[in-house]
Amino acid sequence: MCRSGPDLWFSRARTLLGLLLAGSVLAGCSSSSFLGRQFTDFRAYYNTFYNARKSFDEGVRGLRAQQERPIDLTTYLPLFGPPTRTANAAAFNKAIEKSAEVVRRYPGSKWADDALMLIGQSYFYLGNYAGAAQKFREVIALGGAKELEARFWLARSLVAARSFDEAQTVLQETLARETLPTDWRSRFLLLQADLYVQQERWEEARQALEAGLQRVPERSLGAKGYFLLGQACETLQDYVCAYAAFDRVRRYRPDYELAYAAEWQAVRIQGLYLDPEAALERLRRMERDDKHFARRAELTYLRARIYQAMGAVEEARTLYHQLLYESDADINRVRGRIHYALGELYRDVFQDYLAAAAHFDTAATALGGRAGSRTETASAPLTPLALSDVREQARVFGQFARVRQEIHRLDSLLYLGSLDDEAFAAFVLELRRRRARELEAQRRRAGERAAEQRFLQSRLEQPTRRAETAAATAGGDAGFLFHRDPVRVQENRTRFFERWGRRPLVPNWRRRAAIQGATVAERTANGEAADGLHGEDVEEELPPVDVSDVPRDSIRQAQMRAERARLRYELGNVLFLSMQRPDSAAYWYRLVILEDADQPVAPRAYYALAEVQRALGDTAAASALLKTLLERYPDTPLASRVRMLQGTTPPPQPTAPDTLARAEAAYARAVDAWRRGSYREALRQLLETAAHYPETLVAPRALLAVGYVWRDMLDRGVLADSTRLPVAVPAPLRSALMPAPPAEDTAAVADSGRALAAPDTLETSGRPAPQDSVQVDPTLPDSSSKSSPAARPDTALTLVRLYTYLTERYPQTPEARLAREVLAALKPPPSEVAPDSAMADSARVRPPRRRPEPERLREPEPARAVWTILLLETDNAEEVGQVLQQYRQLAQGQVIDVRPYRAEGRLYYRLILGRYRSEEEARAAIQQLHPVLQGGARPLLLESTGRENRN
């Protein structure tokens, strides 16, 4: 059918219009046209950018899942900081690849700046902050809607890269804009607060946080911002601000970890610094909340910390011990903190430094890398909750524990070395018996465990064993008495031991067991402990013990005392310099001064004690100690340093070599001769050392060693006559030990000597010397044949006279203390023997092997007044007890007494030391003992009140 005219025209027109539209479309596909740009954007988005965004979102979701772990309270919570580590690096790498393809293939599309932003953000999350900053700068250079976001991410990257100056410049330029939107201003202020926290500018960080949190754009950002504000306020010690900030976090309904951490922090701040009772009530509600069941160990630890801050230390310690040893809760997150808190308790409250050392060491081990110790490369500051000093505390208290235990070991070894042979053998025997009991208990426990394991194994293998045994028995393969069947052999062996025991594989064991059983039964019937026999055959069966460290000779004992003195001084240094305990350090310095005055470390102990007194504010005592140091050790380098510090002129130095060095060398030669067995040479050199170097501390050592060499000669049979000294006494020493007789009539002197003779007197008569004397050998060069009667009296040198001279000439030395103890042992009771018999018996008394008890002063007569030293006068009984405990160790050999008295209706206590015949003697004793006395020590006239309390 043919179309009409109008229809044909319309059809042709429509065809022509379609051709024109098609042409225009084909022409508009160029990049410069509107349709071309739309088509390019469409292809750029769906071909590449969509996949890039999808990969980036996948990586971000992984980071958010990673951030849902518990909050680390030892570091400041970053608001915009990077994650600690990237969980899904492949997703970010794929986003970078796809975004780079968008920029490369479609540079003119509207997704180009978005692709650059995506590349920069991916670099940021991967830790490539320099690459991220470069991409963000490219976006800023493009301008447009992404400029503010690019500036924010640029500053964020610079903060993460710790380029704080550049980051501050970007933030200030952006915040200076008047047209900056409110939400972006809040973000930039909070990022600036992050920057201030990294720089530890706490007050500026708080101001930036308060300004940025006024209109925070996001709920999660507001919760984190207030948490960081609480941490900053706590660092500034504004605990009211900190509690309010932590408490406000819950208004933003954060996730569980942040909400729990904020509430825990709020309770902690309130309990430690504001209102403990209200904090305990709030903590009780947290403990009853089921959602905190997995955190009950942390809540119990927090309760104990609040108790500790309140002063309820016993309740706190009980909770700590329950958490460590009785609770079934997971304490891994707070184990180190519990041990650190116990270390603080034992350090500050209980004064048990050894226990504190153990807990600090365990805390440092448990915390490990989370101990909070900062290094130079640390990227974030630490909060006040971080235990930043745990490793230092562990080191210091560990050093104290090691030195203290070593001193205790040396004290024990020196005590054992002072025992006589019989007492030492008894101690070794008891030690071997104890070791035997321990080994037997260990064997018994091991046997019980082995029996249990065999029983369980036999129950499991019983069916198989029965079948195998039956088959072997039926076939006759087990042999005679089943010796080819290991199971039956072991069973029979076990039955044998159960019946007969593990008898020793020695001959006549039945007879030995019968004798031992009879002896044990007899001792048990007599009420004695049946823990073994003293017989020789039983001792052979005891395990050996190593006693090689015990010093059984004087040389090793001297070396051990020197080492102990050094350790005492070192312990004082640890207490004073590292642990900040000057009072405790003073005790150990005084102990060195009193008991180890002849050791090289003694001058340093004087100087250190002076520093302690100066630190305590007692400058007078410090000056007195330094003066004593200069008087007693004038030639030491430390004395020269003290003079230099004081600006005083040093005394004129002798032109000869150092006197002390020569004296030490002479003494060493004498000891070496003694060690070689040249006893007479050793005695001669010791006496010459004491005579030629009387002003050194070597002289009393040499005089004391004369007695030990003399005893050694008698013990070894080298010297048969105990009344004669086999060497001559040097003239300078003879004049002091054996003074010339007065010019009276000899007969009168002899008569008076008979009436007033004592064990240590030197008679001047022509009759033979008494038997208690150690005479000078007349065959030696300085005998009577070569000296006039006036120069060499006809008297003999006794050990009593020698040691009496030592105590009078060198009263403050340790050798004088030992000599006094020997004199106390040599002096017989006056009521038991007559003077003449005492003189006859004293020659047969040798220097004792056992270290005698310290000499005690006799009770004063009831009606006689004596003088004493008043150490302390107070109404505080605890203070008296503490000072008494200190002087009980320091003033051995002195009488220490506590005298109570009433005045004005109150009870007072006087702590007194020593008994003296006059005020002058008491003042002289104070002058000698002033380094170890209290600051206010003074003489006191004491009326006797009967029996005294001799502590």
Secondary structure, DSSP 8 states (H G I E B T S, - for coil): ----HHHHHHHHHHHHHHHHHHHHHHHHTSTTSHHHHHHHHHHHIIIIIHHHHHHHHHHHHHHHHHTTS---TTB---SS---SS-S-HHHHHHHHHHHHHHHHH-TTSTTHHHHHHHHHHHHHHHT-HHHHHHHHHHHHHH-STTHHHHHHHHHHHHHHTT-HHHHHHHHHHHHT-TT--HHHHHHHHHHHHHHHHHTT-HHHHHHHHHHHTTT-S-HHHHHHHHHHHHHHHHHTT-HHHHHHHHHHGGGG---HHHHHHHHHHHHHHIIIII-HHHHHHHHHHHHH-GGGGGGHHHHHHHHHHHHHHHT-HHHHHHHHHHHHHT--S--TTTHHHHHHHHHHHHHHTS--HHHHHHHHHHHHHHHGGGS----TT-SS-B-TTS-TTHHHHHHHHHHHHHHHHHHHHHHHHHHHHHS-HHHHHHHHHHHHHHHHHHHHHHHHHHHHHHHHHHHHHHHHHHHHHHHHHHHHHHHT-S-GGGTT-HHHHHHHHHHHHHHH----SSTTHHHHHHHHHHHHHHHHHTT---S---SHHHHHHS-----TTS--SHHHHHHHHHHHHHHHHHHHHIIIIIS--HHHHHHHHHHHHHH-TTSTTHHHHHHHHHHHHHHTT-HHHHHHHHHHHHHH-TTSHHHHHHHHHHT-------SSS-HHHHHHHHHHHHHHHHHHT-HHHHHHHHHHHHHH-TTSTHHHHHHHHHHHHHHHHHHTTS-S-TTEESS---HHHHHHHS----SS-HHHHHHHHHHH--TT----SSS---TT-BEE-TTSTTSGGGS-TTTS-S--B-HHHHHHHHHHHSTTSHHHHHHHHHHHHHS--TTTS-HHHHHHHHTT----SS-----------TT-EEEEEEEEEES-HHHHHHHHHHHHHHSTTS-EEEEEEEETTEEEEEEEEEEESSHHHHHHHHHHHGGGS-TT-EEEEEE--SS----
